């Protein structure tokens, strides 16, 4: 029986020790240690805004489908003008080759957001490029 009393006393002492330790951990004066301050809220808000902005920018750059602007170029008219200039003797074959090379460079430098078609297939309401 005496062993039971000793065990009971040990359990009571252990419970009392735990209660004392818990009471020591409680903040005094109504202050809460786990409360988030204004600075922490501002940091959290900034992180949310930055991550949202980065997500939208990454989506726009790599995943969003972008429409291309459709423009036309009068290639047939350009070639006809070059042929007429050759017939009149205003152009040599070498100059014609240089002009075609310049035209190719100009067409290659058109921005990637523009799709170019020949003006032969255009009826109306499409911008026609002037590369002269």
mmCIF file of the C-alpha atoms, coordinates in Angstrom:
data_MODEL
# 
_entry.id   MODEL 
# 
loop_
_atom_site.group_PDB 
_atom_site.id 
_atom_site.type_symbol 
_atom_site.label_atom_id 
_atom_site.label_alt_id 
_atom_site.label_comp_id 
_atom_site.label_asym_id 
_atom_site.label_entity_id 
_atom_site.label_seq_id 
_atom_site.pdbx_PDB_ins_code 
_atom_site.Cartn_x 
_atom_site.Cartn_y 
_atom_site.Cartn_z 
_atom_site.occupancy 
_atom_site.B_iso_or_equiv 
_atom_site.pdbx_formal_charge 
_atom_site.auth_seq_id 
_atom_site.auth_comp_id 
_atom_site.auth_asym_id 
_atom_site.auth_atom_id 
_atom_site.pdbx_PDB_model_num 
ATOM 1   C CA . UNK A 1 1   ? 0.000  0.000  0.000    1.00 0.00 ? 1   UNK A CA 1 
ATOM 2   C CA . UNK A 1 2   ? 2.822  2.313  0.774    1.00 0.00 ? 2   UNK A CA 1 
ATOM 3   C CA . UNK A 1 3   ? 4.102  1.978  -2.785   1.00 0.00 ? 3   UNK A CA 1 
ATOM 4   C CA . UNK A 1 4   ? 0.744  3.217  -4.133   1.00 0.00 ? 4   UNK A CA 1 
ATOM 5   C CA . UNK A 1 5   ? 0.918  6.300  -1.928   1.00 0.00 ? 5   UNK A CA 1 
ATOM 6   C CA . UNK A 1 6   ? 4.407  7.101  -3.167   1.00 0.00 ? 6   UNK A CA 1 
ATOM 7   C CA . UNK A 1 7   ? 3.297  6.722  -6.808   1.00 0.00 ? 7   UNK A CA 1 
ATOM 8   C CA . UNK A 1 8   ? 0.275  8.912  -6.231   1.00 0.00 ? 8   UNK A CA 1 
ATOM 9   C CA . UNK A 1 9   ? 2.431  11.578 -4.622   1.00 0.00 ? 9   UNK A CA 1 
ATOM 10  C CA . UNK A 1 10  ? 4.859  11.442 -7.597   1.00 0.00 ? 10  UNK A CA 1 
ATOM 11  C CA . UNK A 1 11  ? 2.013  11.838 -10.069  1.00 0.00 ? 11  UNK A CA 1 
ATOM 12  C CA . UNK A 1 12  ? 0.593  14.797 -8.096   1.00 0.00 ? 12  UNK A CA 1 
ATOM 13  C CA . UNK A 1 13  ? 3.997  16.425 -7.903   1.00 0.00 ? 13  UNK A CA 1 
ATOM 14  C CA . UNK A 1 14  ? 4.509  15.921 -11.639  1.00 0.00 ? 14  UNK A CA 1 
ATOM 15  C CA . UNK A 1 15  ? 1.116  17.490 -12.421  1.00 0.00 ? 15  UNK A CA 1 
ATOM 16  C CA . UNK A 1 16  ? 1.901  20.402 -10.168  1.00 0.00 ? 16  UNK A CA 1 
ATOM 17  C CA . UNK A 1 17  ? 5.281  20.891 -11.837  1.00 0.00 ? 17  UNK A CA 1 
ATOM 18  C CA . UNK A 1 18  ? 3.643  20.892 -15.272  1.00 0.00 ? 18  UNK A CA 1 
ATOM 19  C CA . UNK A 1 19  ? 1.053  23.446 -14.159  1.00 0.00 ? 19  UNK A CA 1 
ATOM 20  C CA . UNK A 1 20  ? 3.775  25.685 -12.732  1.00 0.00 ? 20  UNK A CA 1 
ATOM 21  C CA . UNK A 1 21  ? 5.776  25.458 -15.960  1.00 0.00 ? 21  UNK A CA 1 
ATOM 22  C CA . UNK A 1 22  ? 2.694  26.282 -18.060  1.00 0.00 ? 22  UNK A CA 1 
ATOM 23  C CA . UNK A 1 23  ? 1.832  29.266 -15.879  1.00 0.00 ? 23  UNK A CA 1 
ATOM 24  C CA . UNK A 1 24  ? 5.392  30.568 -16.266  1.00 0.00 ? 24  UNK A CA 1 
ATOM 25  C CA . UNK A 1 25  ? 5.071  30.409 -20.074  1.00 0.00 ? 25  UNK A CA 1 
ATOM 26  C CA . UNK A 1 26  ? 1.875  32.494 -20.187  1.00 0.00 ? 26  UNK A CA 1 
ATOM 27  C CA . UNK A 1 27  ? 2.471  36.138 -21.080  1.00 0.00 ? 27  UNK A CA 1 
ATOM 28  C CA . UNK A 1 28  ? 1.737  38.692 -18.441  1.00 0.00 ? 28  UNK A CA 1 
ATOM 29  C CA . UNK A 1 29  ? -0.335 41.823 -18.723  1.00 0.00 ? 29  UNK A CA 1 
ATOM 30  C CA . UNK A 1 30  ? -2.541 40.518 -21.573  1.00 0.00 ? 30  UNK A CA 1 
ATOM 31  C CA . UNK A 1 31  ? 0.262  40.672 -24.160  1.00 0.00 ? 31  UNK A CA 1 
ATOM 32  C CA . UNK A 1 32  ? 0.191  37.953 -26.773  1.00 0.00 ? 32  UNK A CA 1 
ATOM 33  C CA . UNK A 1 33  ? 3.486  36.638 -28.063  1.00 0.00 ? 33  UNK A CA 1 
ATOM 34  C CA . UNK A 1 34  ? 1.847  35.090 -31.138  1.00 0.00 ? 34  UNK A CA 1 
ATOM 35  C CA . UNK A 1 35  ? 0.211  38.319 -32.351  1.00 0.00 ? 35  UNK A CA 1 
ATOM 36  C CA . UNK A 1 36  ? 1.414  39.558 -35.768  1.00 0.00 ? 36  UNK A CA 1 
ATOM 37  C CA . UNK A 1 37  ? 2.538  43.175 -35.801  1.00 0.00 ? 37  UNK A CA 1 
ATOM 38  C CA . UNK A 1 38  ? 1.891  45.809 -38.439  1.00 0.00 ? 38  UNK A CA 1 
ATOM 39  C CA . UNK A 1 39  ? 5.373  45.434 -39.945  1.00 0.00 ? 39  UNK A CA 1 
ATOM 40  C CA . UNK A 1 40  ? 4.860  41.702 -40.360  1.00 0.00 ? 40  UNK A CA 1 
ATOM 41  C CA . UNK A 1 41  ? 1.516  42.327 -42.092  1.00 0.00 ? 41  UNK A CA 1 
ATOM 42  C CA . UNK A 1 42  ? 3.181  44.756 -44.483  1.00 0.00 ? 42  UNK A CA 1 
ATOM 43  C CA . UNK A 1 43  ? 5.922  42.238 -45.278  1.00 0.00 ? 43  UNK A CA 1 
ATOM 44  C CA . UNK A 1 44  ? 3.316  39.541 -45.910  1.00 0.00 ? 44  UNK A CA 1 
ATOM 45  C CA . UNK A 1 45  ? 1.312  41.897 -48.138  1.00 0.00 ? 45  UNK A CA 1 
ATOM 46  C CA . UNK A 1 46  ? 4.426  42.828 -50.143  1.00 0.00 ? 46  UNK A CA 1 
ATOM 47  C CA . UNK A 1 47  ? 5.319  39.162 -50.645  1.00 0.00 ? 47  UNK A CA 1 
ATOM 48  C CA . UNK A 1 48  ? 1.788  38.394 -51.842  1.00 0.00 ? 48  UNK A CA 1 
ATOM 49  C CA . UNK A 1 49  ? 1.834  41.285 -54.319  1.00 0.00 ? 49  UNK A CA 1 
ATOM 50  C CA . UNK A 1 50  ? 5.305  40.366 -55.622  1.00 0.00 ? 50  UNK A CA 1 
ATOM 51  C CA . UNK A 1 51  ? 4.474  36.696 -56.078  1.00 0.00 ? 51  UNK A CA 1 
ATOM 52  C CA . UNK A 1 52  ? 1.200  37.521 -57.832  1.00 0.00 ? 52  UNK A CA 1 
ATOM 53  C CA . UNK A 1 53  ? 2.924  39.976 -60.163  1.00 0.00 ? 53  UNK A CA 1 
ATOM 54  C CA . UNK A 1 54  ? 5.675  37.493 -60.971  1.00 0.00 ? 54  UNK A CA 1 
ATOM 55  C CA . UNK A 1 55  ? 3.101  34.783 -61.695  1.00 0.00 ? 55  UNK A CA 1 
ATOM 56  C CA . UNK A 1 56  ? 1.179  36.995 -64.112  1.00 0.00 ? 56  UNK A CA 1 
ATOM 57  C CA . UNK A 1 57  ? 4.370  38.118 -65.877  1.00 0.00 ? 57  UNK A CA 1 
ATOM 58  C CA . UNK A 1 58  ? 5.624  34.552 -66.302  1.00 0.00 ? 58  UNK A CA 1 
ATOM 59  C CA . UNK A 1 59  ? 2.237  33.431 -67.607  1.00 0.00 ? 59  UNK A CA 1 
ATOM 60  C CA . UNK A 1 60  ? 2.086  36.316 -70.065  1.00 0.00 ? 60  UNK A CA 1 
ATOM 61  C CA . UNK A 1 61  ? 5.610  35.752 -71.361  1.00 0.00 ? 61  UNK A CA 1 
ATOM 62  C CA . UNK A 1 62  ? 5.573  31.969 -71.752  1.00 0.00 ? 62  UNK A CA 1 
ATOM 63  C CA . UNK A 1 63  ? 1.986  30.674 -71.851  1.00 0.00 ? 63  UNK A CA 1 
ATOM 64  C CA . UNK A 1 64  ? -0.467 33.343 -73.024  1.00 0.00 ? 64  UNK A CA 1 
ATOM 65  C CA . UNK A 1 65  ? -1.632 33.190 -76.621  1.00 0.00 ? 65  UNK A CA 1 
ATOM 66  C CA . UNK A 1 66  ? -0.975 36.504 -78.310  1.00 0.00 ? 66  UNK A CA 1 
ATOM 67  C CA . UNK A 1 67  ? -2.754 37.588 -81.436  1.00 0.00 ? 67  UNK A CA 1 
ATOM 68  C CA . UNK A 1 68  ? -0.645 38.727 -84.346  1.00 0.00 ? 68  UNK A CA 1 
ATOM 69  C CA . UNK A 1 69  ? -1.457 41.839 -86.290  1.00 0.00 ? 69  UNK A CA 1 
ATOM 70  C CA . UNK A 1 70  ? -2.158 40.992 -89.913  1.00 0.00 ? 70  UNK A CA 1 
ATOM 71  C CA . UNK A 1 71  ? -0.438 43.282 -92.433  1.00 0.00 ? 71  UNK A CA 1 
ATOM 72  C CA . UNK A 1 72  ? 0.010  43.048 -96.176  1.00 0.00 ? 72  UNK A CA 1 
ATOM 73  C CA . UNK A 1 73  ? 2.839  43.917 -98.547  1.00 0.00 ? 73  UNK A CA 1 
ATOM 74  C CA . UNK A 1 74  ? 2.404  44.581 -102.256 1.00 0.00 ? 74  UNK A CA 1 
ATOM 75  C CA . UNK A 1 75  ? 5.175  42.288 -103.475 1.00 0.00 ? 75  UNK A CA 1 
ATOM 76  C CA . UNK A 1 76  ? 3.743  41.998 -106.975 1.00 0.00 ? 76  UNK A CA 1 
ATOM 77  C CA . UNK A 1 77  ? 3.641  45.803 -107.346 1.00 0.00 ? 77  UNK A CA 1 
ATOM 78  C CA . UNK A 1 78  ? 7.241  46.088 -106.095 1.00 0.00 ? 78  UNK A CA 1 
ATOM 79  C CA . UNK A 1 79  ? 8.479  43.477 -108.569 1.00 0.00 ? 79  UNK A CA 1 
ATOM 80  C CA . UNK A 1 80  ? 6.564  45.144 -111.404 1.00 0.00 ? 80  UNK A CA 1 
ATOM 81  C CA . UNK A 1 81  ? 8.193  48.514 -110.606 1.00 0.00 ? 81  UNK A CA 1 
ATOM 82  C CA . UNK A 1 82  ? 11.626 46.867 -110.580 1.00 0.00 ? 82  UNK A CA 1 
ATOM 83  C CA . UNK A 1 83  ? 10.954 45.190 -113.936 1.00 0.00 ? 83  UNK A CA 1 
ATOM 84  C CA . UNK A 1 84  ? 9.757  48.449 -115.502 1.00 0.00 ? 84  UNK A CA 1 
ATOM 85  C CA . UNK A 1 85  ? 12.858 50.247 -114.187 1.00 0.00 ? 85  UNK A CA 1 
ATOM 86  C CA . UNK A 1 86  ? 15.043 47.548 -115.784 1.00 0.00 ? 86  UNK A CA 1 
ATOM 87  C CA . UNK A 1 87  ? 13.215 47.858 -119.110 1.00 0.00 ? 87  UNK A CA 1 
ATOM 88  C CA . UNK A 1 88  ? 13.718 51.629 -119.093 1.00 0.00 ? 88  UNK A CA 1 
ATOM 89  C CA . UNK A 1 89  ? 17.405 51.115 -118.366 1.00 0.00 ? 89  UNK A CA 1 
ATOM 90  C CA . UNK A 1 90  ? 17.238 52.783 -114.943 1.00 0.00 ? 90  UNK A CA 1 
ATOM 91  C CA . UNK A 1 91  ? 18.412 49.592 -113.172 1.00 0.00 ? 91  UNK A CA 1 
ATOM 92  C CA . UNK A 1 92  ? 21.058 47.027 -113.902 1.00 0.00 ? 92  UNK A CA 1 
ATOM 93  C CA . UNK A 1 93  ? 20.834 43.379 -112.909 1.00 0.00 ? 93  UNK A CA 1 
ATOM 94  C CA . UNK A 1 94  ? 23.300 44.012 -110.106 1.00 0.00 ? 94  UNK A CA 1 
ATOM 95  C CA . UNK A 1 95  ? 21.165 46.865 -108.727 1.00 0.00 ? 95  UNK A CA 1 
ATOM 96  C CA . UNK A 1 96  ? 18.061 44.684 -109.013 1.00 0.00 ? 96  UNK A CA 1 
ATOM 97  C CA . UNK A 1 97  ? 19.785 41.969 -106.957 1.00 0.00 ? 97  UNK A CA 1 
ATOM 98  C CA . UNK A 1 98  ? 20.832 44.554 -104.339 1.00 0.00 ? 98  UNK A CA 1 
ATOM 99  C CA . UNK A 1 99  ? 17.273 45.933 -104.185 1.00 0.00 ? 99  UNK A CA 1 
ATOM 100 C CA . UNK A 1 100 ? 15.849 42.439 -103.656 1.00 0.00 ? 100 UNK A CA 1 
ATOM 101 C CA . UNK A 1 101 ? 18.420 41.796 -100.906 1.00 0.00 ? 101 UNK A CA 1 
ATOM 102 C CA . UNK A 1 102 ? 17.408 45.075 -99.203  1.00 0.00 ? 102 UNK A CA 1 
ATOM 103 C CA . UNK A 1 103 ? 13.748 44.067 -99.485  1.00 0.00 ? 103 UNK A CA 1 
ATOM 104 C CA . UNK A 1 104 ? 14.493 40.706 -97.884  1.00 0.00 ? 104 UNK A CA 1 
ATOM 105 C CA . UNK A 1 105 ? 16.287 42.416 -94.986  1.00 0.00 ? 105 UNK A CA 1 
ATOM 106 C CA . UNK A 1 106 ? 13.349 44.801 -94.489  1.00 0.00 ? 106 UNK A CA 1 
ATOM 107 C CA . UNK A 1 107 ? 10.872 41.911 -94.491  1.00 0.00 ? 107 UNK A CA 1 
ATOM 108 C CA . UNK A 1 108 ? 13.037 39.975 -92.030  1.00 0.00 ? 108 UNK A CA 1 
ATOM 109 C CA . UNK A 1 109 ? 13.062 42.986 -89.670  1.00 0.00 ? 109 UNK A CA 1 
ATOM 110 C CA . UNK A 1 110 ? 9.279  43.149 -89.372  1.00 0.00 ? 110 UNK A CA 1 
ATOM 111 C CA . UNK A 1 111 ? 8.327  42.642 -85.692  1.00 0.00 ? 111 UNK A CA 1 
ATOM 112 C CA . UNK A 1 112 ? 7.280  39.106 -84.713  1.00 0.00 ? 112 UNK A CA 1 
ATOM 113 C CA . UNK A 1 113 ? 3.838  40.308 -83.598  1.00 0.00 ? 113 UNK A CA 1 
ATOM 114 C CA . UNK A 1 114 ? 2.947  41.034 -87.238  1.00 0.00 ? 114 UNK A CA 1 
ATOM 115 C CA . UNK A 1 115 ? 1.963  38.387 -89.758  1.00 0.00 ? 115 UNK A CA 1 
ATOM 116 C CA . UNK A 1 116 ? 2.682  39.481 -93.338  1.00 0.00 ? 116 UNK A CA 1 
ATOM 117 C CA . UNK A 1 117 ? 0.713  38.331 -96.358  1.00 0.00 ? 117 UNK A CA 1 
ATOM 118 C CA . UNK A 1 118 ? 0.863  39.512 -99.947  1.00 0.00 ? 118 UNK A CA 1 
ATOM 119 C CA . UNK A 1 119 ? -1.459 42.337 -100.917 1.00 0.00 ? 119 UNK A CA 1 
ATOM 120 C CA . UNK A 1 120 ? -2.814 40.181 -103.773 1.00 0.00 ? 120 UNK A CA 1 
ATOM 121 C CA . UNK A 1 121 ? -5.077 38.295 -101.389 1.00 0.00 ? 121 UNK A CA 1 
ATOM 122 C CA . UNK A 1 122 ? -6.273 41.372 -99.475  1.00 0.00 ? 122 UNK A CA 1 
ATOM 123 C CA . UNK A 1 123 ? -9.598 42.914 -100.349 1.00 0.00 ? 123 UNK A CA 1 
ATOM 124 C CA . UNK A 1 124 ? -9.882 45.597 -97.671  1.00 0.00 ? 124 UNK A CA 1 
ATOM 125 C CA . UNK A 1 125 ? -9.399 46.632 -94.038  1.00 0.00 ? 125 UNK A CA 1 
ATOM 126 C CA . UNK A 1 126 ? -5.802 45.430 -93.705  1.00 0.00 ? 126 UNK A CA 1 
ATOM 127 C CA . UNK A 1 127 ? -2.811 47.711 -93.340  1.00 0.00 ? 127 UNK A CA 1 
ATOM 128 C CA . UNK A 1 128 ? -0.466 47.618 -96.339  1.00 0.00 ? 128 UNK A CA 1 
ATOM 129 C CA . UNK A 1 129 ? 3.226  48.014 -95.472  1.00 0.00 ? 129 UNK A CA 1 
ATOM 130 C CA . UNK A 1 130 ? 5.370  50.640 -97.144  1.00 0.00 ? 130 UNK A CA 1 
ATOM 131 C CA . UNK A 1 131 ? 8.986  49.464 -97.155  1.00 0.00 ? 131 UNK A CA 1 
ATOM 132 C CA . UNK A 1 132 ? 10.352 52.054 -99.608  1.00 0.00 ? 132 UNK A CA 1 
# 
